[in-house]
Amino acid sequence: MNKSNVSFYNLAWRWHFYAGLFVAPFMILLSLTGMIYLFKPQLDTLMYSDLLYVTPGQHRLSADVLQQWVQVDYPQAHVSKYLPPLSAQGSAQFVMQQDGRELNVFIDPYSGNILGEQDARNNVQAIARALHGELMIGKVGDRLIELAAGWGILLVVSGLYLWWPRGKSGAGVLWPRFKSRGRALWRDVHAVTGFWGALLLLLMLLSGMT
């Protein structure tokens, strides 16, 4: 490398380092909350099976009849949405507005028995979704997420520049040098996994920003 290339390489390394410091906490949070949302059906089944599933009966009650049963227990609530059962074993669900709260009320579609309620804004999925989208602090959080995504793109681009082989063999570029030890091994693991995951990470960041 000539002097100008070395200088630009060091500059790219600094930007990569600072971008990593800023982006890493957001990426960890977004990864965890994204996985919670991705595995929503499995987690809901594990955590709320008593609300989501019933013993099938002979005949389902109509939505109008189920609403009457619900409003006996929630006379002051306003029904904003009805979600029919998704299977023979599934419960029906009403979304209710009451005292400034949004409630998900689950009901047995065969017997009309109320199975329970869930605060629509205070459950694992709702909290994960709010953290993932806006850090639970509104527009400021939304802007921070967008900023982190932008810096994430810089992180990937600068990382690819630092990874660029520059005449090296495939070892340490396309696969780690497992015979290395200490810092050299960790550098290879970081650079190689970063290269192979760069396209996927860019797609994730760009789609997340939109």
N, C-alpha and C positions, 0 to 999 in steps of 0.2 A: 504493500500500500504506500502511496505517496503521502506527503504531509497533509494535504487537504482531505484525502480519503480517511486518514486516521482521525482527523479532527471531526469529520462528519460522523464517523463510526462512534466516537465518544459521545457526541451530541445525541445520536440515536439511542445509545445505551442509557444516557441520563433520562431522556423522555420515556423510554421503556420502563425504567425503574420507577420514576415518579407516577406514571400512569398505573403501574401495577399496585403501588401503595394506595392510590385513590380508588381503583376499581375493585381490588380483591374483596374488601368487605361487602360491597354491593353484590358481587358475583356469588359469593357464598350465600348471602341472604336470598337472592333471586333463585338460586339453584334449589335451596331447601323449600322455599315457599312454592316454587314451580312444581317440584316433585309431589308436594302435598296436594296441589290442585290436579296434577296429572293422575294421581292414584285416588281421586275422590271416590269413585264407586267402591273400591276395596276398603278404604278407610271408613266410609259411611257404613258399610256393612258390618265392619268390626266394631264401630263405636255406637251405632244407632240402630242395631238390628231389631230392638224391641219397638222402635217407631216405624221402621220401614217394612216389616214383614208381618203377615197375619196367616192364620189357618184358613185355607180356602173353604167357602161355603157353597151352597147350592145356587143362590141368586144374589147378584150385587144390587145394592140400593142405588137409585138414581142420584145424580148430582144435586138435584133440588131437595131430595129427602135428606141427604147427608148434610147439606147446608143448614137445614132446619135443626138437625141434631146439634151441629156445631154452635149455632146461635143461641141454643138453650143454655150452653155453658159459657158463651161469650156474648151476652146480650148487648153490650155496649160497643162491640167491635164491628168494623166494616170489612167485608170480604173484598179483597182486591184481585184475587186470583184463585183458580181451582186447578189442581193438577191431578188428573185421573190416575189410577193404578197402572203401572207399567207391565205387570204380569198378574197371573192368578193369585200369587202369594204377596203381591204388593199392597201397601196401604194407599189410601187417597190422602191428598194434602190440600189444605186451604191456607192461603197467605192472608193474614188478618192485620188490620191497622187498629191499634188500641192504645190510648194514652200516650201517643207519640212513639210507640214501639211497633216494630214489625215482627209478627209472630208467624212461625210455621206450625200449623196445627195438623196433627196426623190422626186419621180416623179409619177404623175398620170398615171397609166398603160393604161388608156382608151383614154385620151386626149393628153398625152405627156407633159402636163404642169409641170414645175418645182415647187414643193411645198415649197422647202427651203433646207437649209443645216444645218449640225450640226458638230461641231468639235469633232472628234472621241475621242480625249484625254482630252477634256475640257467640260464635261457634268456631270450631277449628278452621273450617273451610272459608268462612267469611273473613276471619282475621288474616289467614294466609293470602287471600285474594287482595285484601286492603294493603297488606305489607308489600306484596309483589307489585302492585300498581302505583301506590303513592306513599308508601312507608307510614300509612295511617296519619299523615299530616296534610292531606289535601294537595293543592296545586304545587306547593313548595316541594313536597315529596315527589310528585310527578316530574317536576323539572330536574330534581336531583337524579332520578332514575334515568332520564333522558341524557343528562350530562355524563353519567357513568357509562351509558351505552356508547356515547360519542368517544369518550376516552378509551373505552374498550376497543373500539375500532383502531385508534391510534396504537394501542398496546399490541394488537395483532399485526398491523402493518410494520411497526418498528421491530417487532420480534422476528418477522420474516426477513427483514433487512439484516438483522444481526445473525440470523441462522444461515443466510446465503453461503453456499459452500466455499467460494473463492479458491477453487482448485483442490479442495480436500477430497479424500476418498469417501466412500459411502459410510464408513464407520464414524460415528459421532455426528452424522448428518441425516442419514436415513434410518439408522439404527444405533442404539447406544453402544459405547465401548465398555462392555461389562467387565473387562479386565482392569479398567481404571478404578481408582479408589477416591473417596473424599469428594472434593469440590468438582473435579473433572467428571466424575460419574454423574453427580447431580446436575451439572450443566448439560450433559448429554441427554439425560432423561427429560429435563425441562425443554430443551431445544427440539428434540425429536418428537415428543408428544405434542408440543406446541405446533410444529409443522403439520403433522398429520391431522390435527384437530382444527387447524386455522380456518378452513372453508366452512366447516360446520359452525364454528364460533361466530364467524362473520354473518352467516345466514341467521343465526339466532339473534345477534345484536341488531341487525337491520330490520328483521321482522318484529322484534320487540319495540323498536323505536316507532314503527308505523302503528 
